[in-house]
Amino acid sequence: MISQIIRSYGIFFAADKKFGLNSFKFIPESGPWIEVSVEKSGAITARINKTRKFPITMLLRVFELETDEVISELFSESFDEEDFNYIEYTLKKDTTSTAGEAALYIYNKLRPGELIDVDNAISYIKSLFGGERVNLGGIARRKINVKLGVSGKKDINYIDLEDIIFALKYLCNLSNHKKGYFVDDADHLANKRIRTAGELLYSHLLPTMRKFQKSTRGKLSVI
């Protein structure tokens, strides 16, 4: 067993070296990675586990912020008159108008070709941020709280709507070059960690135990 220094869990803001466009990633202890980035056009897009991109406002609609007015009002205080309003521009690129339409659009990006009804699509997308699929971990939760200034969420072990909203506001302020907002240094040891022997063993045993659980349930159902 070899313990390696790897990127820590949490949230990380970065800037593209070529174009200087900003982005952030939610990296949980286990579960899908969520990457949100500013495009050259000015729209903000998201991708889950390196799948195809979609406007971030679609994800907000799935989390019950359905209308353009509600989304615009939520972020209105983040932009001054001289700032570029990334949210308004993203809404113009968003072809959906309801939570159901947004959920089906995102699901087709994640699993192209598969048919699903609206309710199941919404439940599936929400499950990618919480429930059994995601284990944010204490390290990630602490880093998210500190970076975004979130309080009272020490025991929440998943990514919720408030985390996404705070991260988007930080990204918009960062992209408009506001003071006090900065990208993270990927090489800084504060953003690194060592995978312990127990964690390495767990990562190998977990898939095996899931297969065993699935096989056992299948045999019991037959019996």
C-alpha positions as CSV (number, residue, x, y, z in Angstrom):
1,M,0.0,0.0,0.0
2,I,1.3,3.4,-1.0
3,S,-0.1,6.5,0.6
4,Q,-0.2,9.4,-1.9
5,I,-0.7,13.1,-1.6
6,I,-3.9,13.9,-3.4
7,R,-6.3,16.8,-3.8
8,S,-8.4,17.3,-0.7
9,Y,-12.2,17.1,-0.7
10,G,-14.3,20.3,-0.7
11,I,-14.8,23.2,-3.1
12,F,-12.1,24.6,-5.3
13,F,-12.1,27.8,-7.5
14,A,-9.8,28.0,-10.4
15,A,-9.0,30.1,-13.5
16,D,-8.3,28.9,-17.0
17,K,-4.7,29.7,-17.9
18,K,-5.5,30.5,-21.5
19,F,-8.7,32.6,-21.3
20,G,-8.7,33.4,-17.5
21,L,-12.3,32.1,-17.2
22,N,-13.2,31.1,-13.7
23,S,-14.8,27.8,-12.4
24,F,-15.3,25.8,-9.3
25,K,-15.7,22.1,-8.4
26,F,-17.5,20.4,-5.6
27,I,-15.5,17.3,-4.7
28,P,-17.2,15.0,-2.2
29,E,-15.6,12.1,-0.3
30,S,-17.7,9.8,-2.4
31,G,-20.2,10.5,-5.2
32,P,-20.2,12.5,-8.4
33,W,-18.1,15.6,-9.0
34,I,-19.9,18.8,-9.9
35,E,-18.0,21.3,-12.0
36,V,-19.4,24.8,-12.8
37,S,-17.6,27.2,-15.2
38,V,-18.0,30.5,-17.0
39,E,-17.9,30.1,-20.7
40,K,-16.3,32.6,-23.2
41,S,-19.8,33.7,-24.1
42,G,-20.5,34.7,-20.5
43,A,-23.0,31.9,-19.7
44,I,-22.4,29.7,-16.7
45,T,-22.6,26.0,-17.4
46,A,-22.4,22.9,-15.2
47,R,-21.4,19.3,-15.7
48,I,-21.7,16.3,-13.5
49,N,-18.8,13.7,-13.6
50,K,-17.5,15.2,-16.9
51,T,-20.7,14.6,-18.8
52,R,-22.0,17.1,-21.3
53,K,-22.6,20.7,-20.2
54,F,-25.9,22.4,-19.4
55,P,-26.8,25.9,-18.1
56,I,-26.6,26.1,-14.4
57,T,-30.0,27.8,-14.2
58,M,-31.5,24.5,-15.2
59,L,-30.2,22.9,-12.0
60,L,-31.6,25.8,-10.0
61,R,-35.0,25.1,-11.6
62,V,-34.8,21.4,-10.5
63,F,-34.2,22.6,-6.9
64,E,-37.6,24.5,-7.0
65,L,-36.3,27.9,-8.2
66,E,-38.4,27.6,-11.4
67,T,-39.1,31.0,-12.8
68,D,-36.6,33.5,-14.3
69,E,-37.9,36.2,-12.0
70,V,-37.2,34.2,-8.8
71,I,-33.6,33.3,-10.0
72,S,-32.9,36.9,-11.0
73,E,-34.2,38.3,-7.7
74,L,-32.1,35.8,-5.8
75,F,-28.8,37.0,-7.4
76,S,-29.8,40.7,-7.8
77,E,-27.6,41.9,-4.9
78,S,-24.5,40.2,-6.4
79,F,-24.2,42.6,-9.3
80,D,-23.5,46.3,-9.4
81,E,-24.4,48.5,-12.4
82,E,-20.9,48.2,-13.9
83,D,-20.8,44.4,-13.4
84,F,-21.5,41.8,-16.1
85,N,-24.6,39.9,-15.0
86,Y,-23.7,36.3,-15.7
87,I,-27.0,35.0,-14.3
88,E,-29.2,37.1,-16.6
89,Y,-27.0,36.0,-19.6
90,T,-27.3,32.4,-18.6
91,L,-31.1,32.7,-18.3
92,K,-31.2,33.9,-22.0
93,K,-29.3,30.7,-23.0
94,D,-31.6,28.5,-20.9
95,T,-34.3,27.0,-23.2
96,T,-36.4,25.5,-20.3
97,S,-39.0,27.3,-18.1
98,T,-40.1,24.6,-15.6
99,A,-38.5,22.1,-13.2
100,G,-39.8,19.2,-15.3
101,E,-38.3,20.5,-18.5
102,A,-35.0,21.2,-16.9
103,A,-34.8,17.8,-15.2
104,L,-35.5,16.0,-18.5
105,Y,-32.9,18.1,-20.3
106,I,-30.2,17.4,-17.7
107,Y,-31.1,13.7,-17.5
108,N,-30.7,13.4,-21.3
109,K,-27.2,14.9,-20.9
110,L,-26.3,12.4,-18.2
111,R,-27.9,9.4,-19.8
112,P,-28.6,10.1,-23.5
113,G,-31.1,7.8,-25.1
114,E,-32.9,6.6,-22.0
115,L,-36.6,7.4,-21.5
116,I,-37.8,8.6,-18.1
117,D,-40.8,10.4,-16.7
118,V,-40.6,13.9,-15.1
119,D,-40.9,12.9,-11.5
120,N,-38.2,10.2,-11.7
121,A,-35.9,12.6,-13.5
122,I,-36.2,15.2,-10.8
123,S,-35.7,12.6,-8.1
124,Y,-32.6,11.2,-9.9
125,I,-30.9,14.5,-10.3
126,K,-31.6,15.5,-6.7
127,S,-30.2,12.2,-5.5
128,L,-26.8,13.1,-7.2
129,F,-26.4,15.8,-4.5
130,G,-27.7,13.9,-1.5
131,G,-28.9,10.6,-0.1
132,E,-27.0,7.4,-0.5
133,R,-25.1,8.5,-3.7
134,V,-23.2,11.3,-2.0
135,N,-21.0,11.3,1.1
136,L,-19.6,14.9,1.4
137,G,-17.5,14.1,4.4
138,G,-16.4,16.2,7.3
139,I,-13.3,17.6,5.5
140,A,-15.3,18.8,2.5
141,R,-18.1,20.3,4.6
142,R,-15.6,22.2,6.7
143,K,-13.8,23.6,3.6
144,I,-17.1,24.6,1.9
145,N,-18.3,26.4,5.0
146,V,-15.0,28.3,5.4
147,K,-14.7,29.2,1.7
148,L,-18.3,30.3,1.2
149,G,-19.0,31.7,4.6
150,V,-21.8,29.3,5.3
151,S,-22.7,28.8,9.0
152,G,-24.8,26.3,10.9
153,K,-24.2,23.3,8.6
154,K,-21.5,21.2,10.3
155,D,-23.6,18.0,10.2
156,I,-25.0,18.3,6.7
157,N,-23.2,15.6,4.8
158,Y,-24.5,16.5,1.3
159,I,-24.6,19.4,-1.2
160,D,-27.8,21.4,-0.9
161,L,-29.3,24.4,-2.7
162,E,-27.7,26.9,-0.4
163,D,-24.3,25.6,-1.2
164,I,-24.9,25.9,-4.9
165,I,-26.3,29.5,-4.5
166,F,-23.4,30.7,-2.3
167,A,-20.8,29.1,-4.7
168,L,-22.5,30.8,-7.7
169,K,-22.4,34.2,-6.0
170,Y,-18.8,33.7,-5.2
171,L,-18.1,32.7,-8.8
172,C,-19.9,35.8,-10.1
173,N,-18.0,38.1,-7.8
174,L,-14.7,36.4,-8.6
175,S,-15.4,36.8,-12.4
176,N,-16.3,40.5,-11.9
177,H,-12.9,41.0,-10.1
178,K,-14.4,42.0,-6.7
179,K,-12.0,42.4,-3.8
180,G,-11.7,39.6,-1.3
181,Y,-12.5,36.9,-3.9
182,F,-9.7,34.7,-5.2
183,V,-8.9,31.3,-6.8
184,D,-7.4,28.5,-4.9
185,D,-3.8,27.3,-5.3
186,A,-4.0,23.7,-6.3
187,D,-0.4,23.1,-5.2
188,H,-0.8,24.5,-1.7
189,L,-0.6,21.9,1.0
190,A,-3.8,23.3,2.6
191,N,-5.6,21.8,-0.4
192,K,-3.8,18.5,-0.3
193,R,-4.3,15.4,1.8
194,I,-3.0,11.9,2.3
195,R,-5.2,8.8,1.7
196,T,-4.8,6.6,4.7
197,A,-4.5,2.8,4.6
198,G,-8.0,2.4,6.0
199,E,-9.4,4.7,3.3
200,L,-7.6,2.8,0.5
201,L,-8.9,-0.5,1.8
202,Y,-12.5,0.9,2.1
203,S,-12.4,2.2,-1.5
204,H,-11.6,-1.4,-2.7
205,L,-14.0,-3.2,-0.5
206,L,-17.0,-0.9,-1.0
207,P,-17.7,-1.9,-4.7
208,T,-17.3,-5.6,-3.8
209,M,-19.7,-5.3,-0.9
210,R,-22.2,-3.5,-3.1
211,K,-22.1,-6.3,-5.6
212,F,-22.5,-8.9,-2.8
213,Q,-25.5,-6.9,-1.5
214,K,-27.1,-6.8,-4.9
215,S,-26.5,-10.5,-5.5
216,T,-28.0,-11.4,-2.1
217,R,-31.1,-9.3,-2.7
218,G,-31.6,-10.9,-6.1
219,K,-31.3,-14.4,-4.6
220,L,-33.7,-13.6,-1.7
221,S,-36.3,-12.2,-4.1
222,V,-36.2,-15.4,-6.2
223,I,-36.6,-17.5,-3.0
